[in-house]
């Protein structure tokens, strides 16, 4: 089977500025851990004949140490407007069953917390934000860059994208018992697929 999803995401976590997880560094959140969530809007996507375009999902994470140390806790929330077939396709992709970068992540999962449904809203723009049933609230205040631009990180080992905007996080989450208040946030356009280009970022989840 083959799949691909692309669109935009916004993520935040309780690590201090700047979150070191993308560089496989030790988390700087409470107790030296990282609790976070990312909401992805799929502008275009599919798993074989299942169209995933327009579906939003949230990826909730707990990293007890640097990413390659493993033992992650991961839970997924799929928008309530998605069909059962779309939700099942996303679960297979994100659980790592269909290959690609999430199959690499699956080796690092310590506990799969399952899939829930929720009403997801995603607001695009220079400072994207997202909400899931009022229980996940993500927003970013980009850090200023030179010439009126924004600060970005490029070519991170575990970046969700080749280059992403970083900033101060707003909001937090209480899904799957992974409660936190955000400090750090990031956002970018993304593309994931069952067959990624050579040298493409692994993605951070």
Secondary structure as UniProt FT lines:
FT   STRAND          3..13
FT   HELIX           21..23
FT   HELIX           30..32
FT   STRAND          34..47
FT   TURN            48..49
FT   STRAND          50..51
FT   TURN            53..54
FT   STRAND          56..63
FT   HELIX           67..69
FT   STRAND          72..79
FT   TURN            80..81
FT   HELIX           84..94
FT   TURN            95..98
FT   HELIX           101..106
FT   TURN            107..108
FT   STRAND          109..118
FT   STRAND          120..123
FT   TURN            126..127
FT   STRAND          129..132
FT   TURN            133..135
FT   STRAND          136..142
FT   HELIX           146..148
FT   STRAND          152..154
FT   TURN            157..158
FT   STRAND          163..173
FT   HELIX           175..177
FT   STRAND          180..181
FT   STRAND          184..193
FT   TURN            198..199
//
